[in-house]
């Protein structure tokens, strides 16, 4: 799922001075999930799966 979102966001993230060679969309998605759910994607309980999917879809529609 993160791989698919990263593929989708490739080249869509706005530029940032801290990333002169471009931003890594896969790391971006993983970091956003970790910050939003306060756990790495591997440690999020299965009960929150649908919520994580919705959040990743939100990230795909709102690259930042």
C-alpha positions in Angstrom: 0.0 0.0 0.0 2.8 2.4 0.9 4.7 1.3 -2.2 1.6 2.0 -4.4 1.1 5.4 -2.8 4.8 6.2 -3.3 4.6 5.2 -6.9 1.6 7.5 -7.4 3.3 10.4 -5.7 6.6 10.1 -7.5 7.3 13.6 -8.9 4.2 15.2 -7.4 5.6 16.3 -4.0 6.5 20.0 -3.9 10.2 20.8 -3.8 11.9 21.5 -0.5 15.3 23.2 0.2 16.3 20.3 2.5 15.9 17.9 -0.4 17.8 19.4 -3.4 17.7 16.1 -5.3 14.0 15.7 -4.9 11.8 14.2 -2.2 11.3 10.5 -1.6 7.6 9.8 -1.8 7.9 6.4 -0.1 9.6 7.8 2.9 7.1 10.7 2.9 4.1 8.3 3.1 5.7 6.1 5.8 6.6 9.2 7.9 3.2 10.7 7.6 1.5 7.5 8.6 3.9 7.2 11.6 3.3 10.8 12.7 -0.5 10.5 12.3 -0.9 7.1 14.0 2.0 7.5 16.5 3.3 4.1 15.4 5.3 2.8 12.5 3.0 1.2 9.9 4.2 -2.2 11.1 3.0 -1.5 14.6 -0.4 -0.1 13.9 -3.1 -2.5 15.2 -5.1 -4.5 12.6 -8.3 -2.9 13.8 -7.1 0.4 12.4 -6.4 -1.0 8.9 -9.4 0.8 7.2 -8.4 4.1 8.8 -4.8 3.7 7.6 -6.1 3.0 4.1 -8.2 6.1 4.1 -5.3 8.2 5.4 -3.0 6.9 2.6 -5.7 7.8 0.0 -5.9 11.2 1.6 -2.1 11.6 1.2 -2.4 10.6 -2.5 -5.0 13.2 -3.1 -3.2 15.9 -1.1 0.5 15.8 -1.8 2.4 18.1 0.5 
